[in-house]
Amino acid sequence: RNNIQVGLLSRSELDMGRPLADELKGPSHPVWVLHGGDHFTVLWAPKSGIGPANMPEKVDFMHWNGLQPNRALTRLQLRNCSLKPPLPAPAQYTPSHWRPKVGEVESIVQALPADKQARPSSWRTHSYELALVTQAVVADDASEERPAHVPPPPCFEQGPLPPEGETWRCASCYQSRFKTMCFGENKAPSSRTCTFCGKTQADVGWTLWQRYADLPPELQRRIDLTHGPKIMSILRTRWPDVEVSLLGESGHEVALGGASFDPAMHSVPVV
């Protein structure tokens, strides 16, 4: 197939499972239209960003959003990024969902509300509520078993019971939420028995809270996708391990999502 001059990266690849053609991810010029779902912006690497002074893993880009009220031209630096043509997609679809094991993370429920309020744009400094796979979930899943050559996902122990009287979420109720619309949150002052299903904490399990920094890389990536800015998830459809920073006029670098990101001084590029 012929190469093209301008590429395209789309959030639909994640949201709807629609893969883009290899040519769209590796155009002849370092220019991409970014499709955020409801409108389009433009990302390009200026000549100064691809010269010999740049390492292959670090490239400077410009991002333009012409739509009000977020109209802005933003200078970005992408790490773990190369302008070399991407590897072609596999010729045949490879399954990525396997029957889960007890202790895997079934869902990332939410970020700690107090963390979001205190540091709204610094998602990598937050704690997250994790719902683990229980035996009931395994029994209901008819997927194929994970092959021996596929690395297993991170697993967690349920651990000791939460402190008596504190808010806790019933794992059994949460895992049937799509059928019942009950999310199983037992607010303080609570008892050891779920208000909704009438089962005890020890029998049904509960969600866990973990700091982002304490999670394994696989789960950090999931949180980057669900709680990070849309531009990062779109860029990772082209560069899977990319890290995004804002660059000031003086070249000062501010990484998205970290403790140093101040929303009063910096704006996350909107796509």
Buried (B, 14 or more C-beta within 10 A) or exposed (E): EEEBEBBBBBBBBBEEEEEBEBBBBBBEEBBBBBBBBEEBBBBBBEEEBBEEEBEEBBBBBBBBBEEEEBEBEBBBBBBBBBEEEEEEEEEEEEEEEBEBBBBBBBBBBBBBEEBBEEBEBBBBBBBBBBBBBBEBBBEEEEEEEBEEEEEEBEBBEBEEEBEEEEEBBBBBBBBBBEEEEBBBBBEEEBEBBBBBBEBEBEEBBBBBEBEBEEBEEEBBBBBBBBBBBBBBBBBBBBBEEBBBBBBEEEEEEBBBBBEEBEEEEBEBBBB
